[in-house]
Amino acid sequence: MDRRSFLRTSALGGSAAAASTLAAPAYAQGKRTLTMVTTWGRGLAGVHDSAQYVADQITAMSDGMLTVDLKAAGELVGAFEVFDAVTSGQADMYHGADYYFVGQHPGYAFFTAVPFGMTAQELVNWYYFDGGMDLHDQLGEIFGLKSFLGGNTGAQAGGWFRNEINGPDDFNGLRFRMPGLGGEALGKLGASVQNIPGAEVYQALSSGAIDGTEWIGPWADEKAGFQEITKTYYTAGFHEPGAGLSVATNREVFDSLTPAQQAIIKSACLEGHQWNLAQFLSNNGAALQRLQAGGVQIKEFPDSVWEAFGQASAETLDGYMDDPLYADIRNSAMESMKKSSGWIQRSEGTYRAQRDRVLG
């Protein structure tokens, strides 16, 4: 029996037995409070906003029958402990970036971002129309979770560096904060990769514990204050071209809700995804102008670095293909991405290029 089958059998054995003795699900009655833990420090621009928005929408849409009590990172459990808190029943749901949980299963990376992966639009195309949501649900079954996309940062920046990057060798020995499979790929270039919760990144960079960091993009990065530490900023990165955020509910808790309440959680997550993406994209342009006015130097990685990123990313993504569910997720995502990109590039891509040329 492979790991996927073992985990699914273990996780589902109890519920399967219960299902055989119950003619219909037993829904909890009356008002309920659901505790939501997050991977975000309270007040972190955009990401904490996303969690709060979804929580507030669930409460409002249910007319108060469901109240979501949001606990930021560290208020109940640590940022990277939310997965276990929800699977164990210590909390009812989490909001976070699923690539933090590749240790539980590498397939989770695709529901945030993988290096050289999907943009935000390509991600939702896959998720809602090309099988992504079903695959997210298969992962959730293994661990006793019911998950939905619930936010998106859009394309993330390449990050903040103390020194300019002139070639792939400049990453050798560099202490750099980058989670997920993007971080694993960067490690193949010799970087010492750190996975640090968002609320702790500023201190790590300012103290010299790390030499550089990626976070999100101009608006969130400006709010975090990284421009106070270094002025070298790479605005395009390879690691998160459209980072999705997820809401995962303990599956027993989710199943105990009425169908209407379940639909409310799903709808609030969908709305939260689009609201959060618009929030980031509408704020990034003005923030970038402010950063430049404050002396930040905007950089782009040279082609040699992009080529090294690409090779390291392919090696990283190939390294998990012996896991059947990971392989299913990757193949599905890449097939969808290719299909979506083919049209988007020929329509919107051409239009944007011509608009810029004509209007200047």
Residue pairs with C-beta under 8 A, 6 or more apart in sequence:
1 9
2 323
2 324
3 323
4 142
4 323
4 324
4 325
7 142
7 143
8 141
8 142
11 141
11 142
11 143
11 144
12 141
15 251
15 252
15 255
25 255
25 256
26 256
27 256
27 257
27 258
28 256
28 257
30 65
31 64
31 65
31 66
31 67
32 65
32 66
32 67
32 257
33 66
33 67
33 68
33 69
34 58
34 66
34 67
34 68
34 69
34 92
34 93
34 249
34 253
35 68
35 69
35 71
35 76
35 91
35 92
35 93
36 51
36 55
36 68
36 69
36 70
36 71
36 91
36 92
36 93
36 94
36 95
36 247
37 71
37 73
37 75
37 76
37 77
37 81
37 82
37 85
37 86
37 91
37 93
37 94
37 95
38 48
38 51
38 70
38 71
38 72
38 73
38 79
38 82
38 94
38 95
38 96
39 47
39 73
39 79
39 80
39 82
39 94
39 95
39 96
39 97
39 100
39 197
39 198
40 47
40 48
40 51
40 72
40 73
40 79
40 95
40 96
40 198
40 199
41 48
41 72
41 73
41 74
41 79
41 197
41 198
41 199
41 200
42 48
42 72
42 73
42 75
43 72
44 198
44 199
44 220
44 223
44 224
45 219
45 220
45 223
45 224
46 153
46 216
46 219
46 220
46 276
46 279
46 280
46 283
47 97
47 151
47 153
47 198
47 216
47 220
47 245
48 72
49 276
49 279
50 95
50 150
50 151
50 245
50 272
50 275
50 276
50 279
51 70
51 95
51 150
51 151
51 245
52 70
53 272
53 275
53 276
54 68
54 95
54 150
54 151
54 247
54 268
54 269
54 272
55 68
55 69
55 70
55 95
56 68
57 268
57 271
57 272
58 66
58 68
58 264
58 265
58 268
59 66
59 67
59 68
61 264
61 267
61 268
62 261
62 264
65 261
66 257
66 261
66 264
68 93
70 95
71 77
71 91
73 79
73 82
73 197
73 198
73 199
74 199
76 85
76 90
76 91
77 84
77 85
77 90
77 91
78 197
79 96
79 100
79 197
79 198
79 199
80 100
80 195
80 197
82 91
82 94
82 96
83 94
83 96
83 100
83 101
83 104
83 143
83 248
84 90
85 91
85 94
86 92
86 93
86 94
86 145
86 248
86 249
86 250
87 143
87 144
87 145
87 250
89 250
89 252
89 253
91 250
92 249
92 250
92 253
93 247
93 248
93 249
93 250
93 253
94 247
94 248
95 150
95 151
95 245
95 246
95 247
96 245
96 246
96 248
97 112
97 179
97 180
97 243
97 244
97 245
97 246
98 108
98 109
98 111
98 112
98 147
98 244
98 246
98 248
99 108
99 109
99 111
99 112
99 113
99 114
99 179
99 180
99 181
100 112
100 179
100 180
100 195
101 108
102 108
102 109
102 180
102 181
104 143
105 139
105 142
105 143
105 323
105 325
105 326
106 181
106 320
106 323
106 326
107 135
107 139
107 320
107 323
107 325
107 326
107 329
107 330
108 139
109 180
109 181
110 117
110 132
110 135
110 329
110 330
110 333
111 132
111 136
111 139
111 147
111 149
111 244
111 246
112 180
112 240
112 243
112 244
112 245
112 246
113 123
113 156
113 180
113 182
113 239
113 240
113 241
113 242
113 243
113 244
114 180
114 181
114 182
114 313
114 317
114 333
115 181
115 182
115 185
115 238
115 239
115 309
115 312
115 313
115 316
115 317
116 238
116 241
116 309
116 310
116 313
116 314
117 241
117 242
117 333
117 337
118 126
118 241
118 242
118 333
118 336
118 337
118 340
119 155
119 241
119 242
120 152
120 154
120 155
120 241
120 242
120 243
120 244
120 277
121 242
121 340
121 344
122 242
122 336
122 337
122 340
122 341
122 344
123 132
123 149
123 152
123 242
123 244
124 149
124 152
124 273
125 336
125 340
126 132
126 332
126 333
126 336
126 337
126 340
127 133
127 136
127 149
127 244
130 332
130 335
130 336
130 339
131 332
131 336
132 332
132 333
132 336
133 148
135 325
135 328
135 329
135 332
136 147
136 148
136 149
136 246
137 146
137 147
138 325
139 145
139 147
139 325
139 329
140 146
140 147
140 248
140 251
141 251
144 250
144 251
144 252
145 248
145 249
145 250
145 251
146 248
146 249
146 250
146 251
146 254
146 255
147 246
147 247
147 248
147 249
148 246
148 247
148 248
148 265
148 266
148 269
148 270
149 244
149 245
149 246
149 247
149 269
149 270
149 273
150 245
150 246
150 247
150 268
150 269
150 272
150 273
150 276
151 244
151 245
151 246
151 272
151 273
151 276
151 277
152 242
152 243
152 244
152 245
152 273
152 274
152 276
152 277
152 280
153 216
153 217
153 220
153 240
153 242
153 243
153 245
153 276
153 277
153 280
154 217
154 242
154 243
154 277
154 280
154 281
154 284
155 217
155 236
155 237
155 240
155 241
155 242
156 214
156 215
156 216
156 217
156 237
156 239
156 240
156 241
156 243
157 214
157 215
157 216
157 217
157 218
157 221
157 233
157 234
157 235
157 236
157 237
158 214
158 234
158 235
158 236
158 237
158 238
158 299
158 301
159 176
159 178
159 212
159 213
159 214
159 215
159 233
159 234
159 237
160 205
160 212
160 213
160 214
160 215
160 221
160 226
160 229
160 230
160 232
160 233
160 234
161 211
161 212
161 230
161 232
161 233
161 234
162 211
162 212
162 230
162 232
163 170
163 232
164 170
164 232
164 299
165 171
165 234
165 299
165 301
165 302
165 305
166 302
167 302
167 304
167 305
168 189
168 304
168 305
168 308
169 190
171 186
171 189
171 190
171 191
172 189
172 190
172 191
173 190
173 191
173 192
174 190
174 191
174 192
174 211
174 212
175 191
175 192
175 194
175 209
175 210
175 211
175 212
176 183
176 186
176 191
176 192
176 193
176 194
176 210
176 211
176 212
176 213
176 214
177 193
177 194
177 195
177 196
177 201
177 204
177 205
177 210
177 212
177 213
177 214
178 186
178 191
178 193
178 194
178 195
178 213
178 214
178 239
179 195
180 239
180 240
181 313
181 316
181 317
182 237
182 238
182 239
182 240
182 313
183 193
183 195
183 239
184 193
184 316
185 238
185 239
185 309
185 312
185 313
185 315
185 316
186 193
186 239
186 312
187 193
188 312
188 315
188 316
189 308
189 309
189 312
194 204
194 209
194 210
196 204
196 210
196 213
198 215
198 224
201 210
201 213
201 215
201 224
201 226
202 224
202 225
202 226
202 229
203 209
204 210
204 213
205 212
205 213
205 226
205 229
205 230
206 228
206 229
212 230
213 226
214 237
214 239
214 240
215 221
215 224
215 226
216 243
216 280
217 280
217 284
217 287
218 235
218 283
218 284
218 285
218 287
218 288
218 291
219 280
219 283
219 284
219 286
219 287
220 280
221 227
221 233
221 287
221 291
222 287
222 290
222 291
226 233
227 233
227 291
227 294
227 295
227 296
231 295
231 296
231 297
232 296
232 297
232 299
233 291
233 296
233 297
233 298
233 299
234 299
234 300
234 301
235 288
235 298
235 299
235 300
236 300
236 301
238 306
238 309
238 310
238 313
244 273
245 273
245 276
247 265
247 269
247 272
249 265
254 262
254 265
257 265
288 298
291 298
292 298
301 309
317 330
320 326
320 327
320 330
321 327
321 330
